[in-house]
């Protein structure tokens, strides 16, 4: 809990807005066109992926997030599964490794983030639609077989930021079908994940409200921990994979 007087905190937030808003505009007006050109020239290859990583890393920096990677992301057709705290998770993860995320279809309509999701090769899911989930799992398996990385949030959505809920096993079916490795990833905002609730959506908070609130937050570290992979054949079915991945993420969140 912050002990800073409200008047001082309000002043500090105003000062952060004063320099971060211009930086954000510069990043969009200059960095975005350059990123678009590099994506087009790269045609989905290494140059395109490097452009996305660079743009996302810059965006995280503008928001005051100082990202530190731990561990090594596997290359090729890997299913990355991470805890889900905020829309910023995709930005932070993409700054370290290119992966096509499973994202709710509503994100396509969000300012800036929707465009970024499409450029990041996202697979959009209509929540509550069983047919859509089946199609998404099929697309995931196809990408994994083709040697392309896929990212997913097995919790099924963001919550309050407090704790990690059960990883849904259905999303792991794609890795089982494609016989692809699963690499758990822990995203921890602040020391020992102490700022998860700050980054998460508050009750009834809309995207733009969260966007501008987080923009004025103090500078803080973010750990992105690429953990020991769950390899094909290690477990009999997707449930064992989901439970193991969740346990590894929870352990990493509270580590120093």
QUINOR-V780315 format. One record per backbone hydrogen bond with DSSP energy under -1.0 kcal/mol. CO is the residue of the C=O (numbers start at 1). NH is the residue of the N-H. If there is no record, write none. Layout:
# QUINOR-V780315
co;nh
CO;NH
CO;NH
This chain:
# QUINOR-V780315
co;nh
5;9
6;10
7;11
8;12
9;13
10;14
11;15
12;16
13;17
14;18
15;19
16;20
17;21
19;23
20;24
21;25
22;26
23;27
24;28
25;29
26;30
30;34
31;35
32;36
33;37
34;38
35;39
36;40
37;41
38;42
39;43
42;45
45;49
46;50
47;51
48;52
49;53
50;54
51;55
52;56
53;57
54;58
55;59
56;60
57;61
58;62
59;63
60;65
61;64
64;220
66;222
68;224
70;226
76;78
78;150
79;183
80;152
81;185
86;89
88;92
89;93
90;94
91;95
93;96
93;97
100;151
101;123
103;125
104;107
105;108
106;109
107;110
110;114
111;113
112;116
113;117
114;118
115;119
116;120
117;122
118;121
123;103
125;105
126;129
129;133
130;134
131;135
132;136
133;137
134;138
135;139
136;140
137;141
138;142
139;143
140;144
141;145
142;146
143;148
144;147
149;100
150;80
151;102
152;82
153;156
154;168
169;172
170;173
172;176
173;177
174;178
175;180
181;79
182;230
183;81
184;227
186;225
188;223
189;195
190;193
191;194
193;196
195;199
196;200
202;205
206;210
207;211
208;212
209;213
210;214
211;215
214;217
220;66
221;190
222;68
223;188
224;70
225;186
230;182
231;234
235;237
237;241
238;242
239;243
240;244
241;245
242;246
243;247
244;248
245;249
246;250
247;251
248;252
249;253
